[in-house]
């Protein structure tokens, strides 16, 4: 029995080594500095813990799942930033494990899969202002877990896969919705358009959405939420894109036409 366990651990030795390297790098990055925007995440949890609702009582532009998660962490650990950073460490550990599992399904070479998962994780956290518990990472965790469950087949896994894909879309509406729709269409193709699997997927989506939006349903403020998530968020995206394009054009003219650097 002990010999079997030794060989089982040893078979994934490359992943364990890569995982430890990643944890060391992530730990040094996670506690190295305090980004200016980090307090915003804690503030949302504080507002909810005091009985206020996002969109209704304070400005919010993300779907509610990430706000509920922040409220839960704030309820347990108050405004301790380290608690949020430990949560980020757990999120990234789970992301690397899921990435490794997905690579193994396509490439049974454990060494290559371990290095590939390490490379992907290092590339993912290479942004400027790194916040380990950022909503993007939470959305990716939900989406990856949803895909992994969804494509294993079986009614229970299809149901759970749909739940996690829905949670991903309700964490960040743009990217999460793309993952959700991709998972839905892939299920339709792989299941041969079997109506019972499609209905199970949609049932899981409906139940998840109902649970997530219960506070707003009871408050009678679903229209306020819809306006914040779709109308206001879309307008902000368009304005940001317009500023980015016009800024790039003006920079080009200043440097190339007017010779201003």
C-alpha positions as CSV (number, residue, x, y, z in Angstrom):
1,X,0.0,0.0,0.0
2,X,2.8,2.4,0.9
3,X,4.7,1.5,-2.2
4,X,1.6,2.2,-4.4
5,X,1.2,5.6,-2.7
6,X,4.9,6.4,-3.3
7,X,4.7,5.6,-7.0
8,X,1.4,7.5,-7.3
9,X,3.0,10.7,-5.9
10,X,6.2,10.1,-7.8
11,X,4.3,9.8,-11.1
12,X,3.2,13.5,-10.7
13,X,6.6,14.6,-9.3
14,X,7.1,17.1,-12.2
15,X,3.7,18.8,-11.4
16,X,4.6,18.9,-7.6
17,X,7.9,20.6,-8.4
18,X,6.3,23.1,-10.8
19,X,3.5,23.7,-8.3
20,X,6.0,24.5,-5.6
21,X,7.9,26.9,-7.9
22,X,4.7,28.6,-8.8
23,X,3.6,28.9,-5.2
24,X,7.0,30.5,-4.3
25,X,6.7,33.0,-7.1
26,X,3.1,33.7,-6.3
27,X,3.7,34.2,-2.6
28,X,6.5,36.7,-3.2
29,X,4.3,38.6,-5.7
30,X,1.2,38.4,-3.6
31,X,2.7,40.1,-0.6
32,X,5.2,42.3,-2.2
33,X,3.2,45.5,-2.6
34,X,-0.3,47.0,-2.2
35,X,-2.0,48.0,-5.5
36,X,-4.0,51.2,-5.3
37,X,-7.2,49.4,-6.4
38,X,-7.0,46.6,-3.9
39,X,-9.1,48.4,-1.3
40,X,-12.0,48.6,-3.7
41,X,-12.6,44.8,-3.4
42,X,-12.7,45.0,0.4
43,X,-15.0,48.0,0.3
44,X,-17.7,46.1,-1.6
45,X,-17.7,43.4,1.0
46,X,-18.0,46.0,3.8
47,X,-20.9,47.7,2.1
48,X,-22.8,44.4,1.7
49,X,-22.1,43.3,5.3
50,X,-23.7,46.6,6.5
51,X,-26.9,45.7,4.7
52,X,-26.4,47.6,1.4
53,X,-27.0,46.1,-1.9
54,X,-24.8,46.6,-5.0
55,X,-26.4,48.6,-7.8
56,X,-29.2,49.7,-5.5
57,X,-27.3,51.3,-2.6
58,X,-23.8,51.8,-4.1
59,X,-22.2,51.8,-7.6
60,X,-21.3,48.4,-9.0
61,X,-20.7,47.2,-12.6
62,X,-19.8,43.5,-12.1
63,X,-22.4,40.7,-11.8
64,X,-23.2,39.9,-8.1
65,X,-21.3,36.6,-7.6
66,X,-18.0,38.4,-6.9
67,X,-19.6,40.8,-4.5
68,X,-21.2,38.0,-2.6
69,X,-17.8,36.3,-2.3
70,X,-16.2,39.5,-1.0
71,X,-19.0,39.9,1.5
72,X,-18.5,36.4,2.8
73,X,-14.7,36.9,3.2
74,X,-15.4,40.3,4.9
75,X,-17.9,38.7,7.2
76,X,-15.4,36.1,8.3
77,X,-12.2,38.2,8.4
78,X,-13.3,41.8,8.4
79,X,-11.0,44.1,6.4
80,X,-7.9,42.0,6.8
81,X,-6.3,42.2,3.4
82,X,-4.1,39.2,4.1
83,X,-7.2,37.0,4.3
84,X,-8.1,38.1,0.8
85,X,-4.6,37.3,-0.4
86,X,-4.8,33.9,1.1
87,X,-8.0,33.4,-0.8
88,X,-6.1,34.5,-4.0
89,X,-3.5,31.9,-3.2
90,X,-6.1,29.2,-3.0
91,X,-7.8,30.4,-6.2
92,X,-4.5,30.2,-8.1
93,X,-3.6,26.8,-6.7
94,X,-6.9,25.5,-7.9
95,X,-6.4,27.1,-11.3
96,X,-3.0,25.5,-11.8
97,X,-4.4,22.1,-10.7
98,X,-7.3,22.4,-13.2
99,X,-5.0,23.5,-15.9
100,X,-2.7,20.5,-15.3
101,X,-5.7,18.1,-15.4
102,X,-6.9,19.6,-18.7
103,X,-3.5,19.4,-20.3
104,X,-3.3,15.7,-19.2
105,X,-6.5,15.0,-21.0
106,X,-4.9,16.1,-24.3
107,X,-1.3,15.1,-23.6
108,X,-0.6,12.2,-21.3
109,X,3.0,13.2,-20.9
110,X,3.0,14.4,-17.3
111,X,6.3,16.4,-17.6
112,X,5.1,18.3,-20.6
113,X,1.7,18.9,-19.0
114,X,3.3,20.2,-15.8
115,X,5.6,22.6,-17.6
116,X,2.8,23.8,-19.8
117,X,0.5,24.5,-16.8
118,X,3.4,26.4,-15.1
119,X,4.0,28.5,-18.2
120,X,0.3,29.3,-18.6
121,X,0.0,30.3,-14.9
122,X,3.1,32.5,-15.0
123,X,1.8,34.1,-18.2
124,X,-1.6,34.7,-16.7
125,X,-0.3,36.6,-13.7
126,X,2.2,38.7,-15.6
127,X,0.0,41.9,-15.6
128,X,1.0,45.2,-14.1
129,X,-1.2,45.5,-11.0
130,X,-1.5,41.9,-9.8
131,X,-4.3,41.2,-7.3
132,X,-4.5,37.5,-6.7
133,X,-8.2,37.4,-5.9
134,X,-9.3,39.6,-8.8
135,X,-12.7,38.8,-10.3
136,X,-11.0,37.7,-13.6
137,X,-9.3,34.8,-11.8
138,X,-12.5,33.8,-10.0
139,X,-14.3,33.8,-13.3
140,X,-11.6,31.6,-14.9
141,X,-11.7,29.2,-12.0
142,X,-15.5,28.8,-12.3
143,X,-15.3,28.4,-16.1
144,X,-12.4,25.9,-16.1
145,X,-14.2,23.8,-13.4
146,X,-17.4,24.0,-15.4
147,X,-15.7,22.8,-18.7
148,X,-14.0,20.0,-16.8
149,X,-17.2,18.7,-15.4
150,X,-19.4,19.3,-18.4
151,X,-17.3,17.3,-20.9
152,X,-17.0,14.3,-18.6
153,X,-20.6,13.3,-19.3
154,X,-23.2,12.1,-16.9
155,X,-26.2,14.0,-15.7
156,X,-24.8,15.1,-12.4
157,X,-21.6,16.4,-13.9
158,X,-23.5,18.2,-16.7
159,X,-25.6,19.9,-14.1
160,X,-22.6,20.9,-11.9
161,X,-20.7,22.0,-15.0
162,X,-23.6,24.3,-16.0
163,X,-23.7,25.7,-12.5
164,X,-20.1,26.6,-12.5
165,X,-20.2,28.1,-16.1
166,X,-23.2,30.2,-14.9
167,X,-21.3,31.3,-11.9
168,X,-18.5,32.4,-14.2
169,X,-20.9,34.4,-16.4
170,X,-22.3,36.0,-13.2
171,X,-18.8,36.9,-12.0
172,X,-17.8,38.8,-15.2
173,X,-20.5,39.3,-17.7
174,X,-18.4,39.7,-20.9
175,X,-15.7,37.0,-20.7
176,X,-17.8,34.7,-18.5
177,X,-20.7,34.8,-21.0
178,X,-18.4,33.8,-23.8
179,X,-17.2,30.7,-21.8
180,X,-20.8,29.9,-20.9
181,X,-22.1,30.1,-24.5
182,X,-19.1,28.0,-25.8
183,X,-19.8,25.3,-23.2
184,X,-23.5,25.3,-24.1
185,X,-22.9,25.0,-27.9
186,X,-20.2,22.3,-27.3
187,X,-22.7,20.3,-25.2
188,X,-25.3,20.6,-28.0
189,X,-22.7,19.3,-30.5
190,X,-21.2,16.5,-28.4
191,X,-24.6,15.3,-27.0
192,X,-26.1,15.0,-30.5
193,X,-28.7,17.7,-29.6
194,X,-30.2,15.4,-27.0
195,X,-33.0,17.5,-25.5
196,X,-32.7,16.0,-22.0
197,X,-29.1,17.1,-21.6
198,X,-29.8,20.6,-23.0
199,X,-32.8,21.0,-20.6
200,X,-30.7,19.9,-17.7
201,X,-28.1,22.5,-18.6
202,X,-30.7,25.2,-18.8
203,X,-32.3,24.1,-15.6
204,X,-29.0,24.4,-13.7
205,X,-28.6,27.8,-15.2
206,X,-32.1,28.9,-14.1
207,X,-31.6,27.6,-10.5
208,X,-28.1,29.2,-10.2
209,X,-29.4,32.6,-11.5
210,X,-32.4,32.5,-9.1
211,X,-30.2,31.8,-6.1
212,X,-27.7,34.5,-7.0
213,X,-30.3,37.1,-7.6
214,X,-32.6,36.3,-4.7
215,X,-31.8,39.5,-2.7
216,X,-32.7,41.6,-5.7
217,X,-35.9,39.6,-6.4
218,X,-37.0,40.1,-2.8
219,X,-36.1,43.8,-3.0
220,X,-37.9,44.2,-6.3
221,X,-34.9,45.8,-7.9
222,X,-34.1,43.5,-10.8
223,X,-34.6,46.3,-13.4
224,X,-32.0,48.4,-11.5
225,X,-29.6,45.5,-11.7
226,X,-30.2,44.9,-15.4
227,X,-29.6,48.6,-16.1
228,X,-26.3,48.5,-14.2
229,X,-25.1,45.3,-15.8
230,X,-26.1,45.8,-19.4
231,X,-26.8,49.5,-20.2
232,X,-24.3,51.3,-17.9
233,X,-21.6,48.7,-18.3
234,X,-22.0,48.7,-22.1
235,X,-21.8,52.5,-22.2
236,X,-18.7,52.5,-20.1
237,X,-17.1,49.9,-22.5
238,X,-17.9,52.0,-25.5
239,X,-16.6,55.2,-23.9
240,X,-13.4,53.4,-22.9
241,X,-12.9,52.0,-26.4
242,X,-13.5,55.4,-27.9
243,X,-11.0,57.1,-25.6
244,X,-8.4,54.3,-26.4
245,X,-8.9,54.7,-30.2
246,X,-8.9,58.5,-30.3
247,X,-5.9,58.6,-27.9
248,X,-3.9,56.2,-30.1
249,X,-4.7,58.3,-33.2
250,X,-3.7,61.6,-31.6
251,X,-0.5,60.0,-30.3
252,X,0.3,58.9,-33.9
253,X,-0.4,62.4,-35.3
254,X,1.7,64.1,-32.6
255,X,4.7,61.8,-33.2
256,X,4.5,61.4,-37.0
257,X,2.9,64.6,-38.3
258,X,3.8,67.2,-35.7
259,X,7.0,65.6,-34.6
260,X,6.0,65.8,-30.9
261,X,7.2,63.0,-28.7
